[in-house]
Amino acid sequence: MQEVTPTPPPKHERRKDARPGELLAAALDLFVEKGYAATRVEEVARHAGVSKGTLFLYFPSKEELFKAVVRENISGRFPLWNAQFAAFEGSTAEMLRHCMMLWWERLGSSKASGMTKLMLTEGKNFPELATFFRHEVIEPAHDLIRRILLRGAQRGEFAAVDPEYGVYAVLAPMLFLQLLVHANTSCFRTDGARPLNPQRYLSNQVQTLLDGLLLRPSSSSSG
């Protein structure tokens, strides 16, 4: 019996199916480039190659479009990240190093990391979006890092730290790096000429953190 090759869907149907993703990509580009307040839905639609009316078929407002961009590019990744770290079998030092390097690879180096800078600069003007971002991004990130620190303390690998404030020791170098990536400035360079190397920077930051966190056997006193 001759195998029948499925007929591909008509071009207009494939285009329709792709539109939400195209609109989200266009919105991310413009939100990061121009900021939330300065981005108009007409620009997003034009950037995606559709009409404003088509955009509103998928996203009823700019606020909902913004939330969808955050979920698509950032908060939607937390379930997978949480599952990966729940199954992690290495030491907590290895887990912390993996966490920070994975963050850079998957998010920090991407355009989506510019959404954090956007919220830092514009969040006070849009309190509803700031609350949404805190719930969808900030709190899950804190929870994940807090669990890493508590895991290390419970296993006798890390010194006990205040779990509410210890997270900021991990977040601070990550926040600095993503702000630097989107600042378009040459102020922070290693020797006045070379740009900062993200992987080398994070590696040094992790080692500095671990130098303070790792418990070491007390040296016995000579008698």
Secondary structure, DSSP 4 states (H G I P E B T S, - for coil): -PPPPPPPPPHHHHHHHHHHHHHHHHHHHHHHHH-TTT--HHHHHHHHTS-HHHHHHH-SSHHHHHHHHHHHHTGGGHHHHHHHHHT--S-HHHHHHHHHHHHIIIIITSGGGHHHHHHHHHGGG-HHHHHHHIIIIIHHHHHHHHHHHHHHHHTTSB----HHHHHHHHHHHHHHHHHHHTT---SSBSSSSSBP-HHHHHHHHHHHHHHHHB--PPPPPP-
